[in-house]
Structures are given as structure tokens and as C-alpha cells.
Amino acid sequence: MEDNPFEDDLAPVPDQKTLILVNTFVVHTAGLLNRFSTLCERKLEAVDRSIKRVDIQLKLLESKLRSVEGIEHVRASSSAPPPSTSASTSEAAPVQTPSTEPALASLPQVAPASTPPPAPPGTEP
């Protein structure tokens, strides 16, 4: 067996220096992880706020749709193309798929909000 010629020339690293190096590494790593977790928490809070805002908007839209009479028989088409995300024009025209146009045409017309609702039959205004 051949002896390592450099084995006798190297002195062991003092314990105090090893402890300082390990402690420095732990402190720096803990600081990095704390900053990372803070950043992740802020981003998750922002996503949570966005999800809650979208959920509230969805509930409002659903309640508005429930207030329209005769809409429960209308079905959405699964073959409808995805909406375009380009904002090349300032006004976007509503897009209706051919499969929903006949169903929408059969819905009763909704009076504008500025006119009072008609009185029930048999009552005098």
C-alpha cells in the first residue's frame, strides 16, 4: 500500500474555524430562505386576492343571469372558438355562435332599467 505523500504536510482545520464557517453558512442560508418564503407568501396573497375578486365577479354575473327569465333553457356550445385576446380595436363587438343565436332570439325582451315594471293584471296604478 502506498502512503499519501501530502498526508503529513496538512494540519487539521481548527474546530473553532470549522464552527465559524458552518454557522456563517447556516445564517446566510436561513436569511435566503426567509426572503424566499416572504416573496412566495406575497405572491400567493396576490393570487388569492385575484381569485376572490374573480369569484365575486362570477357570483354577480351568475345572479344577473338568473334574473333573466327563460335563460335556463339556453345551453352554451362546446364548439365555440376561444375568445381572442387581441386588443387591436377600441370597441369589441359581441360574438355570438350560430348555435346560440336561435335560442337567444326566442328569449323575451327585457325592458330598460329606466322604465318602471308593468303593474300586475287586475290592479290599478
ZINOR-V20075 format. One record per residue. N is the residue number from 1. RES is the residue in one small letter. PHI is phi in degrees with one decimal (none if undefined). OMEGA is omega in whole degrees, 0 to 359 (999 if undefined). D_LAST is the distance of its C-alpha to the last C-alpha in Angstrom with 1 decimal. Layout:
N,RES,PHI,OMEGA,D_LAST ; N,RES,PHI,OMEGA,D_LAST
//
This chain:
1,m,none,183,114.9 ; 2,e,-94.8,178,114.5 ; 3,d,-80.6,177,113.5 ; 4,n,-76.1,183,110.9 ; 5,p,-69.6,183,112.8 ; 6,f,-93.0,184,109.8 ; 7,e,-62.6,182,109.2 ; 8,d,-77.6,184,111.7 ; 9,d,-79.7,185,110.6 ; 10,l,-93.3,175,107.0 ; 11,a,-92.8,179,106.3 ; 12,p,-65.6,178,103.3 ; 13,v,-72.2,180,100.2 ; 14,p,-61.8,181,100.0 ; 15,d,-59.2,182,97.5 ; 16,q,-61.9,180,96.0 ; 17,k,-67.9,177,95.2 ; 18,t,-61.7,178,93.7 ; 19,l,-62.4,179,91.4 ; 20,i,-63.9,179,90.3 ; 21,l,-63.9,180,89.5 ; 22,v,-65.7,180,87.5 ; 23,n,-63.4,178,85.6 ; 24,t,-62.0,178,84.8 ; 25,f,-60.6,181,83.5 ; 26,v,-63.3,181,81.4 ; 27,v,-64.1,180,79.9 ; 28,h,-66.2,179,79.1 ; 29,t,-66.4,178,77.6 ; 30,a,-64.4,177,75.4 ; 31,g,-62.9,178,74.2 ; 32,l,-61.4,180,73.4 ; 33,l,-65.7,177,71.5 ; 34,n,-64.8,178,69.5 ; 35,r,-63.7,179,68.4 ; 36,f,-63.0,181,67.6 ; 37,s,-67.1,177,65.5 ; 38,t,-64.3,178,63.6 ; 39,l,-62.3,179,62.8 ; 40,c,-62.7,180,61.7 ; 41,e,-64.3,178,59.5 ; 42,r,-63.6,179,57.8 ; 43,k,-66.8,178,57.2 ; 44,l,-65.3,177,55.9 ; 45,e,-64.0,178,53.5 ; 46,a,-65.3,178,52.2 ; 47,v,-65.6,179,51.7 ; 48,d,-62.4,177,49.9 ; 49,r,-62.0,179,47.5 ; 50,s,-64.2,179,46.9 ; 51,i,-64.4,179,46.3 ; 52,k,-64.4,180,43.8 ; 53,r,-64.6,179,42.0 ; 54,v,-65.7,178,41.9 ; 55,d,-63.0,178,40.8 ; 56,i,-64.5,179,37.8 ; 57,q,-63.6,178,36.9 ; 58,l,-64.5,179,37.3 ; 59,k,-63.8,177,35.0 ; 60,l,-64.4,179,32.3 ; 61,l,-63.4,178,32.7 ; 62,e,-62.8,179,32.6 ; 63,s,-67.9,176,29.4 ; 64,k,-66.1,179,27.8 ; 65,l,-67.1,178,29.2 ; 66,r,-65.3,182,28.0 ; 67,s,-77.6,179,24.4 ; 68,v,-85.9,181,24.8 ; 69,e,-75.6,175,24.1 ; 70,g,84.4,183,27.1 ; 71,i,-82.2,182,29.6 ; 72,e,-67.7,180,31.6 ; 73,h,-91.5,181,33.4 ; 74,v,-87.1,179,34.7 ; 75,r,-114.1,176,38.2 ; 76,a,-78.9,180,40.1 ; 77,s,-84.2,179,43.3 ; 78,s,-81.1,181,46.5 ; 79,s,-95.2,180,48.4 ; 80,a,-69.5,179,46.3 ; 81,p,-70.4,179,48.5 ; 82,p,-66.4,180,48.4 ; 83,p,-66.0,180,46.4 ; 84,s,-78.6,182,48.7 ; 85,t,-100.7,181,49.4 ; 86,s,-75.9,180,50.6 ; 87,a,-113.1,184,48.8 ; 88,s,-77.3,178,50.4 ; 89,t,-112.4,181,47.2 ; 90,s,-77.7,178,44.7 ; 91,e,-116.7,178,41.7 ; 92,a,-103.6,178,41.8 ; 93,a,-77.7,179,40.1 ; 94,p,-66.5,181,38.4 ; 95,v,-104.2,177,40.7 ; 96,q,-118.8,178,39.6 ; 97,t,-80.3,182,42.1 ; 98,p,-59.3,183,42.4 ; 99,s,-73.5,181,41.7 ; 100,t,-98.0,183,38.2 ; 101,e,-61.3,180,37.0 ; 102,p,-62.6,180,36.2 ; 103,a,-68.0,179,34.4 ; 104,l,-69.8,180,32.3 ; 105,a,-68.2,182,31.5 ; 106,s,-83.4,179,30.0 ; 107,l,-72.6,177,27.5 ; 108,p,-68.4,179,23.8 ; 109,q,-73.2,180,22.8 ; 110,v,-96.5,181,21.1 ; 111,a,-70.9,177,18.5 ; 112,p,-60.6,184,19.8 ; 113,a,-68.9,183,18.9 ; 114,s,-77.5,179,17.7 ; 115,t,-91.8,179,14.5 ; 116,p,-71.5,179,11.5 ; 117,p,-67.9,180,11.4 ; 118,p,-65.6,179,9.4 ; 119,a,-73.2,177,6.9 ; 120,p,-61.7,180,9.4 ; 121,p,-61.1,178,10.4 ; 122,g,89.0,178,9.9 ; 123,t,-116.5,179,6.5 ; 124,e,-98.3,178,3.8 ; 125,p,-74.7,999,0.0
//
